Each structure stands twice: as C-alpha cells, then as structure tokens.
Amino acid sequence: MINFQHRHLFNFASKITFSVLCFKRHFLKWKNAFFAFKKVTFVLLQPNRIEKSHF
C-alpha cells in the first residue's frame, strides 16, 4: 500500500515537472514570436506614419 502511494506520488511529481518544462519552453517560444511580431509591426507601421506626416 505504501509502495503504491509512493509510486502514485512519483508519477504525479514527474507529470508536474514535465508540464512545467513544456510550459516554460512554449512560453519562451511565444515570447520570442511576440517580440518578433511587434518589431515587424513597428517597422511596417513606421513608413505609413512618415508618409501621413508629409501629406
């Protein structure tokens, strides 16, 4: 009985660790993608702003 509970706890802990690692990896990926998207958007919006100020 104790052995079974111990195994169950171990599985639970490994699942949590795995999900945390996956979340970290995905979070970093999404953060990088978001920053790249922001940079591209800024670069794309910049010429429009300059053109509008000229007219």
mmCIF file of the N, C-alpha and C atoms, coordinates in Angstrom:
data_MODEL
# 
_entry.id   MODEL 
# 
loop_
_atom_site.group_PDB 
_atom_site.id 
_atom_site.type_symbol 
_atom_site.label_atom_id 
_atom_site.label_alt_id 
_atom_site.label_comp_id 
_atom_site.label_asym_id 
_atom_site.label_entity_id 
_atom_site.label_seq_id 
_atom_site.pdbx_PDB_ins_code 
_atom_site.Cartn_x 
_atom_site.Cartn_y 
_atom_site.Cartn_z 
_atom_site.occupancy 
_atom_site.B_iso_or_equiv 
_atom_site.pdbx_formal_charge 
_atom_site.auth_seq_id 
_atom_site.auth_comp_id 
_atom_site.auth_asym_id 
_atom_site.auth_atom_id 
_atom_site.pdbx_PDB_model_num 
ATOM 1   N N  . MET A 1 1  ? 0.827  -1.209 0.000   1.00 0.00 ? 1  MET A N  1 
ATOM 2   C CA . MET A 1 1  ? 0.000  0.000  0.000   1.00 0.00 ? 1  MET A CA 1 
ATOM 3   C C  . MET A 1 1  ? 0.861  1.259  0.000   1.00 0.00 ? 1  MET A C  1 
ATOM 4   N N  . ILE A 1 2  ? 1.861  1.286  0.873   1.00 0.00 ? 2  ILE A N  1 
ATOM 5   C CA . ILE A 1 2  ? 2.752  2.453  0.927   1.00 0.00 ? 2  ILE A CA 1 
ATOM 6   C C  . ILE A 1 2  ? 3.512  2.571  -0.394  1.00 0.00 ? 2  ILE A C  1 
ATOM 7   N N  . ASN A 1 3  ? 3.942  1.424  -0.921  1.00 0.00 ? 3  ASN A N  1 
ATOM 8   C CA . ASN A 1 3  ? 4.681  1.433  -2.176  1.00 0.00 ? 3  ASN A CA 1 
ATOM 9   C C  . ASN A 1 3  ? 3.818  2.014  -3.294  1.00 0.00 ? 3  ASN A C  1 
ATOM 10  N N  . PHE A 1 4  ? 2.545  1.607  -3.329  1.00 0.00 ? 4  PHE A N  1 
ATOM 11  C CA . PHE A 1 4  ? 1.635  2.112  -4.364  1.00 0.00 ? 4  PHE A CA 1 
ATOM 12  C C  . PHE A 1 4  ? 1.472  3.628  -4.246  1.00 0.00 ? 4  PHE A C  1 
ATOM 13  N N  . GLN A 1 5  ? 1.275  4.113  -3.020  1.00 0.00 ? 5  GLN A N  1 
ATOM 14  C CA . GLN A 1 5  ? 1.105  5.558  -2.824  1.00 0.00 ? 5  GLN A CA 1 
ATOM 15  C C  . GLN A 1 5  ? 2.367  6.298  -3.256  1.00 0.00 ? 5  GLN A C  1 
ATOM 16  N N  . HIS A 1 6  ? 3.515  5.723  -2.917  1.00 0.00 ? 6  HIS A N  1 
ATOM 17  C CA . HIS A 1 6  ? 4.781  6.358  -3.263  1.00 0.00 ? 6  HIS A CA 1 
ATOM 18  C C  . HIS A 1 6  ? 4.917  6.470  -4.779  1.00 0.00 ? 6  HIS A C  1 
ATOM 19  N N  . ARG A 1 7  ? 4.558  5.379  -5.475  1.00 0.00 ? 7  ARG A N  1 
ATOM 20  C CA . ARG A 1 7  ? 4.649  5.389  -6.936  1.00 0.00 ? 7  ARG A CA 1 
ATOM 21  C C  . ARG A 1 7  ? 3.694  6.432  -7.513  1.00 0.00 ? 7  ARG A C  1 
ATOM 22  N N  . HIS A 1 8  ? 2.485  6.488  -6.951  1.00 0.00 ? 8  HIS A N  1 
ATOM 23  C CA . HIS A 1 8  ? 1.499  7.447  -7.418  1.00 0.00 ? 8  HIS A CA 1 
ATOM 24  C C  . HIS A 1 8  ? 2.021  8.878  -7.248  1.00 0.00 ? 8  HIS A C  1 
ATOM 25  N N  . LEU A 1 9  ? 2.609  9.148  -6.089  1.00 0.00 ? 9  LEU A N  1 
ATOM 26  C CA . LEU A 1 9  ? 3.169  10.477 -5.829  1.00 0.00 ? 9  LEU A CA 1 
ATOM 27  C C  . LEU A 1 9  ? 4.278  10.781 -6.814  1.00 0.00 ? 9  LEU A C  1 
ATOM 28  N N  . PHE A 1 10 ? 5.125  9.786  -7.079  1.00 0.00 ? 10 PHE A N  1 
ATOM 29  C CA . PHE A 1 10 ? 6.240  9.991  -8.002  1.00 0.00 ? 10 PHE A CA 1 
ATOM 30  C C  . PHE A 1 10 ? 5.725  10.321 -9.403  1.00 0.00 ? 10 PHE A C  1 
ATOM 31  N N  . ASN A 1 11 ? 4.701  9.567  -9.859  1.00 0.00 ? 11 ASN A N  1 
ATOM 32  C CA . ASN A 1 11 ? 4.117  9.845  -11.170 1.00 0.00 ? 11 ASN A CA 1 
ATOM 33  C C  . ASN A 1 11 ? 3.547  11.258 -11.221 1.00 0.00 ? 11 ASN A C  1 
ATOM 34  N N  . PHE A 1 12 ? 2.862  11.637 -10.144 1.00 0.00 ? 12 PHE A N  1 
ATOM 35  C CA . PHE A 1 12 ? 2.271  12.970 -10.071 1.00 0.00 ? 12 PHE A CA 1 
ATOM 36  C C  . PHE A 1 12 ? 3.345  14.049 -10.175 1.00 0.00 ? 12 PHE A C  1 
ATOM 37  N N  . ALA A 1 13 ? 4.433  13.860 -9.416  1.00 0.00 ? 13 ALA A N  1 
ATOM 38  C CA . ALA A 1 13 ? 5.522  14.842 -9.412  1.00 0.00 ? 13 ALA A CA 1 
ATOM 39  C C  . ALA A 1 13 ? 6.177  14.931 -10.789 1.00 0.00 ? 13 ALA A C  1 
ATOM 40  N N  . SER A 1 14 ? 6.387  13.784 -11.432 1.00 0.00 ? 14 SER A N  1 
ATOM 41  C CA . SER A 1 14 ? 7.023  13.795 -12.750 1.00 0.00 ? 14 SER A CA 1 
ATOM 42  C C  . SER A 1 14 ? 6.111  14.453 -13.777 1.00 0.00 ? 14 SER A C  1 
ATOM 43  N N  . LYS A 1 15 ? 4.801  14.238 -13.643 1.00 0.00 ? 15 LYS A N  1 
ATOM 44  C CA . LYS A 1 15 ? 3.855  14.886 -14.560 1.00 0.00 ? 15 LYS A CA 1 
ATOM 45  C C  . LYS A 1 15 ? 3.928  16.400 -14.401 1.00 0.00 ? 15 LYS A C  1 
ATOM 46  N N  . ILE A 1 16 ? 3.954  16.854 -13.148 1.00 0.00 ? 16 ILE A N  1 
ATOM 47  C CA . ILE A 1 16 ? 4.020  18.299 -12.892 1.00 0.00 ? 16 ILE A CA 1 
ATOM 48  C C  . ILE A 1 16 ? 5.308  18.869 -13.463 1.00 0.00 ? 16 ILE A C  1 
ATOM 49  N N  . THR A 1 17 ? 6.428  18.177 -13.212 1.00 0.00 ? 17 THR A N  1 
ATOM 50  C CA . THR A 1 17 ? 7.717  18.656 -13.730 1.00 0.00 ? 17 THR A CA 1 
ATOM 51  C C  . THR A 1 17 ? 7.679  18.743 -15.249 1.00 0.00 ? 17 THR A C  1 
ATOM 52  N N  . PHE A 1 18 ? 7.137  17.696 -15.890 1.00 0.00 ? 18 PHE A N  1 
ATOM 53  C CA . PHE A 1 18 ? 7.077  17.662 -17.347 1.00 0.00 ? 18 PHE A CA 1 
ATOM 54  C C  . PHE A 1 18 ? 6.243  18.822 -17.892 1.00 0.00 ? 18 PHE A C  1 
ATOM 55  N N  . SER A 1 19 ? 5.072  19.052 -17.268 1.00 0.00 ? 19 SER A N  1 
ATOM 56  C CA . SER A 1 19 ? 4.198  20.122 -17.747 1.00 0.00 ? 19 SER A CA 1 
ATOM 57  C C  . SER A 1 19 ? 4.844  21.487 -17.531 1.00 0.00 ? 19 SER A C  1 
ATOM 58  N N  . VAL A 1 20 ? 5.563  21.640 -16.415 1.00 0.00 ? 20 VAL A N  1 
ATOM 59  C CA . VAL A 1 20 ? 6.234  22.921 -16.164 1.00 0.00 ? 20 VAL A CA 1 
ATOM 60  C C  . VAL A 1 20 ? 7.310  23.160 -17.214 1.00 0.00 ? 20 VAL A C  1 
ATOM 61  N N  . LEU A 1 21 ? 8.069  22.111 -17.535 1.00 0.00 ? 21 LEU A N  1 
ATOM 62  C CA . LEU A 1 21 ? 9.119  22.261 -18.546 1.00 0.00 ? 21 LEU A CA 1 
ATOM 63  C C  . LEU A 1 21 ? 8.513  22.603 -19.897 1.00 0.00 ? 21 LEU A C  1 
ATOM 64  N N  . CYS A 1 22 ? 7.428  21.913 -20.266 1.00 0.00 ? 22 CYS A N  1 
ATOM 65  C CA . CYS A 1 22 ? 6.762  22.192 -21.538 1.00 0.00 ? 22 CYS A CA 1 
ATOM 66  C C  . CYS A 1 22 ? 6.240  23.625 -21.553 1.00 0.00 ? 22 CYS A C  1 
ATOM 67  N N  . PHE A 1 23 ? 5.635  24.043 -20.443 1.00 0.00 ? 23 PHE A N  1 
ATOM 68  C CA . PHE A 1 23 ? 5.095  25.396 -20.370 1.00 0.00 ? 23 PHE A CA 1 
ATOM 69  C C  . PHE A 1 23 ? 6.194  26.423 -20.532 1.00 0.00 ? 23 PHE A C  1 
ATOM 70  N N  . LYS A 1 24 ? 7.336  26.183 -19.866 1.00 0.00 ? 24 LYS A N  1 
ATOM 71  C CA . LYS A 1 24 ? 8.457  27.118 -19.975 1.00 0.00 ? 24 LYS A CA 1 
ATOM 72  C C  . LYS A 1 24 ? 8.923  27.230 -21.418 1.00 0.00 ? 24 LYS A C  1 
ATOM 73  N N  . ARG A 1 25 ? 9.081  26.066 -22.071 1.00 0.00 ? 25 ARG A N  1 
ATOM 74  C CA . ARG A 1 25 ? 9.563  26.070 -23.446 1.00 0.00 ? 25 ARG A CA 1 
ATOM 75  C C  . ARG A 1 25 ? 8.589  26.825 -24.351 1.00 0.00 ? 25 ARG A C  1 
ATOM 76  N N  . HIS A 1 26 ? 7.297  26.498 -24.229 1.00 0.00 ? 26 HIS A N  1 
ATOM 77  C CA . HIS A 1 26 ? 6.294  27.152 -25.067 1.00 0.00 ? 26 HIS A CA 1 
ATOM 78  C C  . HIS A 1 26 ? 6.216  28.641 -24.765 1.00 0.00 ? 26 HIS A C  1 
ATOM 79  N N  . PHE A 1 27 ? 6.338  29.006 -23.470 1.00 0.00 ? 27 PHE A N  1 
ATOM 80  C CA . PHE A 1 27 ? 6.254  30.413 -23.088 1.00 0.00 ? 27 PHE A CA 1 
ATOM 81  C C  . PHE A 1 27 ? 7.387  31.203 -23.723 1.00 0.00 ? 27 PHE A C  1 
ATOM 82  N N  . LEU A 1 28 ? 8.597  30.650 -23.676 1.00 0.00 ? 28 LEU A N  1 
ATOM 83  C CA . LEU A 1 28 ? 9.744  31.341 -24.280 1.00 0.00 ? 28 LEU A CA 1 
ATOM 84  C C  . LEU A 1 28 ? 9.541  31.476 -25.788 1.00 0.00 ? 28 LEU A C  1 
ATOM 85  N N  . LYS A 1 29 ? 9.031  30.399 -26.406 1.00 0.00 ? 29 LYS A N  1 
ATOM 86  C CA . LYS A 1 29 ? 8.803  30.427 -27.850 1.00 0.00 ? 29 LYS A CA 1 
ATOM 87  C C  . LYS A 1 29 ? 7.797  31.521 -28.205 1.00 0.00 ? 29 LYS A C  1 
ATOM 88  N N  . TRP A 1 30 ? 6.668  31.551 -27.449 1.00 0.00 ? 30 TRP A N  1 
ATOM 89  C CA . TRP A 1 30 ? 5.641  32.547 -27.736 1.00 0.00 ? 30 TRP A CA 1 
ATOM 90  C C  . TRP A 1 30 ? 6.139  33.955 -27.472 1.00 0.00 ? 30 TRP A C  1 
ATOM 91  N N  . LYS A 1 31 ? 6.988  34.118 -26.409 1.00 0.00 ? 31 LYS A N  1 
ATOM 92  C CA . LYS A 1 31 ? 7.522  35.440 -26.085 1.00 0.00 ? 31 LYS A CA 1 
ATOM 93  C C  . LYS A 1 31 ? 8.391  35.926 -27.236 1.00 0.00 ? 31 LYS A C  1 
ATOM 94  N N  . ASN A 1 32 ? 9.275  35.052 -27.744 1.00 0.00 ? 32 ASN A N  1 
ATOM 95  C CA . ASN A 1 32 ? 10.128 35.433 -28.863 1.00 0.00 ? 32 ASN A CA 1 
ATOM 96  C C  . ASN A 1 32 ? 9.295  35.776 -30.092 1.00 0.00 ? 32 ASN A C  1 
ATOM 97  N N  . ALA A 1 33 ? 8.268  34.971 -30.363 1.00 0.00 ? 33 ALA A N  1 
ATOM 98  C CA . ALA A 1 33 ? 7.403  35.225 -31.516 1.00 0.00 ? 33 ALA A CA 1 
ATOM 99  C C  . ALA A 1 33 ? 6.686  36.558 -31.355 1.00 0.00 ? 33 ALA A C  1 
ATOM 100 N N  . PHE A 1 34 ? 6.244  36.843 -30.133 1.00 0.00 ? 34 PHE A N  1 
ATOM 101 C CA . PHE A 1 34 ? 5.528  38.094 -29.878 1.00 0.00 ? 34 PHE A CA 1 
ATOM 102 C C  . PHE A 1 34 ? 6.441  39.294 -30.106 1.00 0.00 ? 34 PHE A C  1 
ATOM 103 N N  . PHE A 1 35 ? 7.682  39.206 -29.608 1.00 0.00 ? 35 PHE A N  1 
ATOM 104 C CA . PHE A 1 35 ? 8.615  40.314 -29.794 1.00 0.00 ? 35 PHE A CA 1 
ATOM 105 C C  . PHE A 1 35 ? 8.951  40.499 -31.276 1.00 0.00 ? 35 PHE A C  1 
ATOM 106 N N  . ALA A 1 36 ? 9.134  39.400 -31.999 1.00 0.00 ? 36 ALA A N  1 
ATOM 107 C CA . ALA A 1 36 ? 9.414  39.487 -33.427 1.00 0.00 ? 36 ALA A CA 1 
ATOM 108 C C  . ALA A 1 36 ? 8.233  40.130 -34.154 1.00 0.00 ? 36 ALA A C  1 
ATOM 109 N N  . PHE A 1 37 ? 7.011  39.718 -33.776 1.00 0.00 ? 37 PHE A N  1 
ATOM 110 C CA . PHE A 1 37 ? 5.813  40.278 -34.394 1.00 0.00 ? 37 PHE A CA 1 
ATOM 111 C C  . PHE A 1 37 ? 5.715  41.773 -34.117 1.00 0.00 ? 37 PHE A C  1 
ATOM 112 N N  . LYS A 1 38 ? 6.032  42.173 -32.865 1.00 0.00 ? 38 LYS A N  1 
ATOM 113 C CA . LYS A 1 38 ? 5.975  43.586 -32.511 1.00 0.00 ? 38 LYS A CA 1 
ATOM 114 C C  . LYS A 1 38 ? 6.977  44.379 -33.336 1.00 0.00 ? 38 LYS A C  1 
ATOM 115 N N  . LYS A 1 39 ? 8.187  43.826 -33.498 1.00 0.00 ? 39 LYS A N  1 
ATOM 116 C CA . LYS A 1 39 ? 9.226  44.516 -34.259 1.00 0.00 ? 39 LYS A CA 1 
ATOM 117 C C  . LYS A 1 39 ? 8.791  44.690 -35.706 1.00 0.00 ? 39 LYS A C  1 
ATOM 118 N N  . VAL A 1 40 ? 8.261  43.602 -36.297 1.00 0.00 ? 40 VAL A N  1 
ATOM 119 C CA . VAL A 1 40 ? 7.821  43.660 -37.697 1.00 0.00 ? 40 VAL A CA 1 
ATOM 120 C C  . VAL A 1 40 ? 6.683  44.666 -37.848 1.00 0.00 ? 40 VAL A C  1 
ATOM 121 N N  . THR A 1 41 ? 5.746  44.644 -36.917 1.00 0.00 ? 41 THR A N  1 
ATOM 122 C CA . THR A 1 41 ? 4.617  45.578 -36.982 1.00 0.00 ? 41 THR A CA 1 
ATOM 123 C C  . THR A 1 41 ? 5.114  47.012 -36.891 1.00 0.00 ? 41 THR A C  1 
ATOM 124 N N  . PHE A 1 42 ? 6.056  47.248 -35.989 1.00 0.00 ? 42 PHE A N  1 
ATOM 125 C CA . PHE A 1 42 ? 6.604  48.593 -35.818 1.00 0.00 ? 42 PHE A CA 1 
ATOM 126 C C  . PHE A 1 42 ? 7.276  49.057 -37.107 1.00 0.00 ? 42 PHE A C  1 
ATOM 127 N N  . VAL A 1 43 ? 8.066  48.162 -37.717 1.00 0.00 ? 43 VAL A N  1 
ATOM 128 C CA . VAL A 1 43 ? 8.771  48.515 -38.960 1.00 0.00 ? 43 VAL A CA 1 
ATOM 129 C C  . VAL A 1 43 ? 7.768  48.783 -40.074 1.00 0.00 ? 43 VAL A C  1 
ATOM 130 N N  . LEU A 1 44 ? 6.686  47.975 -40.120 1.00 0.00 ? 44 LEU A N  1 
ATOM 131 C CA . LEU A 1 44 ? 5.700  48.146 -41.182 1.00 0.00 ? 44 LEU A CA 1 
ATOM 132 C C  . LEU A 1 44 ? 4.884  49.426 -40.985 1.00 0.00 ? 44 LEU A C  1 
ATOM 133 N N  . LEU A 1 45 ? 4.630  49.777 -39.723 1.00 0.00 ? 45 LEU A N  1 
ATOM 134 C CA . LEU A 1 45 ? 3.822  50.968 -39.453 1.00 0.00 ? 45 LEU A CA 1 
ATOM 135 C C  . LEU A 1 45 ? 4.638  52.251 -39.580 1.00 0.00 ? 45 LEU A C  1 
ATOM 136 N N  . GLN A 1 46 ? 5.932  52.151 -39.424 1.00 0.00 ? 46 GLN A N  1 
ATOM 137 C CA . GLN A 1 46 ? 6.779  53.336 -39.443 1.00 0.00 ? 46 GLN A CA 1 
ATOM 138 C C  . GLN A 1 46 ? 6.669  54.134 -40.750 1.00 0.00 ? 46 GLN A C  1 
ATOM 139 N N  . PRO A 1 47 ? 6.811  53.523 -41.938 1.00 0.00 ? 47 PRO A N  1 
ATOM 140 C CA . PRO A 1 47 ? 6.718  54.285 -43.196 1.00 0.00 ? 47 PRO A CA 1 
ATOM 141 C C  . PRO A 1 47 ? 5.365  54.961 -43.367 1.00 0.00 ? 47 PRO A C  1 
ATOM 142 N N  . ASN A 1 48 ? 4.292  54.267 -42.980 1.00 0.00 ? 48 ASN A N  1 
ATOM 143 C CA . ASN A 1 48 ? 2.957  54.850 -43.106 1.00 0.00 ? 48 ASN A CA 1 
ATOM 144 C C  . ASN A 1 48 ? 2.858  56.135 -42.300 1.00 0.00 ? 48 ASN A C  1 
ATOM 145 N N  . ARG A 1 49 ? 3.407  56.098 -41.093 1.00 0.00 ? 49 ARG A N  1 
ATOM 146 C CA . ARG A 1 49 ? 3.353  57.262 -40.227 1.00 0.00 ? 49 ARG A CA 1 
ATOM 147 C C  . ARG A 1 49 ? 4.122  58.422 -40.874 1.00 0.00 ? 49 ARG A C  1 
ATOM 148 N N  . ILE A 1 50 ? 5.286  58.109 -41.439 1.00 0.00 ? 50 ILE A N  1 
ATOM 149 C CA . ILE A 1 50 ? 6.104  59.157 -42.071 1.00 0.00 ? 50 ILE A CA 1 
ATOM 150 C C  . ILE A 1 50 ? 5.365  59.733 -43.284 1.00 0.00 ? 50 ILE A C  1 
ATOM 151 N N  . GLU A 1 51 ? 4.761  58.861 -44.095 1.00 0.00 ? 51 GLU A N  1 
ATOM 152 C CA . GLU A 1 51 ? 4.029  59.331 -45.275 1.00 0.00 ? 51 GLU A CA 1 
ATOM 153 C C  . GLU A 1 51 ? 2.864  60.222 -44.859 1.00 0.00 ? 51 GLU A C  1 
ATOM 154 N N  . LYS A 1 52 ? 2.150  59.805 -43.825 1.00 0.00 ? 52 LYS A N  1 
ATOM 155 C CA . LYS A 1 52 ? 0.993  60.588 -43.383 1.00 0.00 ? 52 LYS A CA 1 
ATOM 156 C C  . LYS A 1 52 ? 1.431  61.964 -42.888 1.00 0.00 ? 52 LYS A C  1 
ATOM 157 N N  . SER A 1 53 ? 2.558  62.032 -42.202 1.00 0.00 ? 53 SER A N  1 
ATOM 158 C CA . SER A 1 53 ? 3.008  63.321 -41.682 1.00 0.00 ? 53 SER A CA 1 
ATOM 159 C C  . SER A 1 53 ? 3.444  64.244 -42.816 1.00 0.00 ? 53 SER A C  1 
ATOM 160 N N  . HIS A 1 54 ? 3.856  63.698 -43.945 1.00 0.00 ? 54 HIS A N  1 
ATOM 161 C CA . HIS A 1 54 ? 4.291  64.526 -45.070 1.00 0.00 ? 54 HIS A CA 1 
ATOM 162 C C  . HIS A 1 54 ? 3.099  65.163 -45.783 1.00 0.00 ? 54 HIS A C  1 
ATOM 163 N N  . PHE A 1 55 ? 1.985  64.402 -45.847 1.00 0.00 ? 55 PHE A N  1 
ATOM 164 C CA . PHE A 1 55 ? 0.828  64.923 -46.594 1.00 0.00 ? 55 PHE A CA 1 
ATOM 165 C C  . PHE A 1 55 ? 0.076  65.987 -45.818 1.00 0.00 ? 55 PHE A C  1 
# 
